[in-house]
Amino acid sequence: MVTSLVTSLPLILVIMTAGVDGQQYWTVNYSPSYVCALKQSTVKLSCALNYPHDHELTTVFWTKPAVTDGDPPNLCLDPENRRRVHCDREDKDTYRINWMSVTEADKHIYYCRFTTNRGRWTGIPGAQLDVTDLQVETQQSVKERDSVTLTCKSSCSLPQQTTFIWFRNTQRLTPGIITENQLQLQSVSRQDSGNYQCAVSEYQHLKSPPVYLQVGWVQRAALHTVTGIVVGCGGLIFIIIIIIIVFIR
């Protein structure tokens, strides 16, 4: 099953025509109309065509530039991406393009281009593909008993239903409070030090680069210093009292 991170925004579009009557019959439905995808993930876009019944559909393909004449590139036959891009037909008038391992270079607006026995058309404004990676942001150095918030950041808006997961030293975390894209650690200790990474549940292998969180001994060191001073002062007072008693005698 193909899985992708998408924001489903159904969009019915009137397409550009070239001197054809009855424009209201010419529509394209892109699903989804916008995708925010993780680098190296798999993405699927579909376009559903609507055209007059007396037309015969001859070719359909996906392309990047929105053009109404000439020969735009057919991404389904692109030799550079033949191992990553696959096009197929979902049903009678619905056509799909699939990307494997998307990269920054795949960030574009994509269009369905089709021809009938009466002309050629391109559906606009198309479907937009955005690509992001994940980054962890947090304080890199904190003290014991502090509260720490780690945020999993992306350059585009992932779907609201996205589930984030967290790792410390490559091991998945179960403690902590996870709210949307944040991990909250309460009253941290030295055991919380380590390399933190985030991912989404659909693509747990696509982790963010590690960010090291250092939890210091500052508070405990301060406590030891105060304790030492108190003990030292107590000992000095005891010696003074002994000297006074001996002197009086």
N, C-alpha and C positions, 0 to 999 in steps of 0.2 A: 504494500500500500504506500502510495506516495504521500509524504507528510511535508507540510510547509508551514511557515509562520506567516500568516496573512491577516490583513484587516479587511473583512468582507464589506465592501461598499458597493451594492448593486447600482449599476448605472446604465440607463437606456440612452443611446446616442443616435441622433440623426446623422447619417453619413453623407459625405460629399458625393455628389452625382455629376455626371457630365451630360447635360442636356436630356435628362430622362424625366418624363412626366410622372406625377404621382409620387413625389418625394416622401410622403408620409409612410409609404410602404417600405422604405429603405432604412433599417435600423440595425444597430449592433449592440448587444449586451455583453459588456466585459465583466467577468467575474473571477477574482475581485478586480476592482478598478485601481487599487493601491496595495502594494506589498512591501512590508519592511522585513527583510530576510537576513538571517545570519550568514556571514561568510562561510562557505563550504557546505551550506545546507541545500536542500532540494526545494524547488519552487514550481508551482503549476499555475498557469493562466489559461482561461477559457474565453472564447468569444462565440456568442450565439447570433446567427445571421437571420435577418428577416427581409425578404424581397418579394416582388410580385410573383404570383404562382405561374404566370405564363413565361417566366424566365427560366432558363436551364443553367444551373450552376456548373461551371467547368473546372475552375481551380480555386483553391484557398491556401494562403500561407501567411506566416507572421513576418513582419518587417519592422525596422526602426524608424525611418523617416516617414512623415505623413505626406504622401504625394498622390495626385489623382491621375497622372499620366506618366509615361516613361516606364522604366523597368526598375523598381526598387529592389533592394537585395532580399532574397528569400532565405530567411534565417534557418528554415527547416532543411535547406540543402547546403548550408555554409560548411565548406570542408574544414575550416579551422575549428569548428565546434561540433563536429559530427559525433564525437564521443560524449559530449556533455548535453547536447540539445536534441530533443526528440519531439516530433509532432505527430499527433494522431487525431482521429475523428471519434468524438464521444457518442454522438448520435447523428441524425440526418443533417442538421444544420449547425452543429456545435463542434468547434475545433479547439484542440488543446495544444499548448506548448509546454514542455517540461525542461527545466534546467537541473543539472546535477552539479554540485560544488560551485555555487555562484561566487563571483568575485566582484571587486570594485568596478572592473571593466564592464560588468553586466548592467550597471545602473543606467537605465534609459526609460523612455516612454515607448511602449510597443503597440503596434497596430495590426489589425487583421486586414489583409488585402485579398480581395476576391474578384473573380471575373464570371460573367455569365455570357450567354450567347448574344447579349446586346451591349456589353460594355464592361468597364473595370471600375472598382470602387475601393476606397480606403476608409475605414471607420475611425472617426476622430471624436474626442481628443485622445483616445487610446487608454492603455493601462500602464501605470507607472510602477517600476521596480526600483526599490531602494535597498542598499546593502550596508550592513553594519557589522562591527565586531563588538565584544563586550569588554569593559574596563572596570576594575574595582577602584573605588575612591574611598579613602578613610584617613584618619590620623595615623601616621606611621610609628609614633612613639607615644605611649600612654603610661599611666601609673596604675599600680594595683588598686582595685576597688573602684576604678573609674568605670563609667558606662561608655561604650563605643558603638558607633553606627557605621556600618559598611554599606556602600551603595554600588549596585551593579548598573553601570551607565551604558547607554547605546546612543548612536548618532541619529537614529530615527525612532519613531514611536512604534514599539512592538505592540501586538494586540493586548487588550485589557485582560483577556483570560490567560495570558502567559504566566506559567508557574516557574519561579526562580528557585534554584537549588544552590547550596554553598558547600565548599570544600576547604578543609585545613590540612595542609601537607598531603594533598591528593585524596584524603579520606572524607567521605561525605559527612556533613555535620547534621546531627539531630537536635542538639541543644540550641538555645537562642530563640529569639522572636523574629520571624520573617514576615514582613509586611510589604507586599508588592515587590519592589526591587531592592529592599533594604534588609540587612541582617543586624539586629540589635543584640549586643552582648552586655549583660548587666554585671556589675561588680567583678571585673575581670581579674584574673590571677596570672601567675607566670605560665601556667599550663595553657593559657589562651594565646601565647606567642606562637607565631608560625606564618607560613605562606597561605594566603587566602585567595580562592578563586570562585567565580560564579559561573553558572550555566543556566540553560532553560531545560525543563524536563523532557521536551521532545528531542533535544540534541545534547545529552549529557556529556558527550565526548568533545563537544566544541567549547571548551572552557576558556575563560579569560586568562590573560597572562597573570602569573602570581604576584601578589603584593604582600610584602612582609610587615606584620604587625608585631612591634616590640613592646612587651609589658615589663616595666621596670620595677625595681625594689625601693623606690623613693620613699614611700610612706613607711615601709617596714624599717628602713635604715634610719629614718628620722625617729621612729619609735624607740629603736635600740639606743640611739644617742641620748634621748631624754631619760630613758631608764638608767643608762650608765651615769648620767649626771646626778640623778636622784640618789642612786646607790652610793656614789662617791661622796656626796654631801652628807649622807647619813653616817657613813663610816667616819668622816672627819669630825662630825659633831660628837660621836661616841668617844673618840680618842680625847677630844677636848674635855668632855665630862670626866673621864677617868683621871686625866691630869689634874683637874680641879680638886677632885676627891682626895687624891694622894697628897696634894699640896696642903689641903686643909688639915689633914691628919698630921 
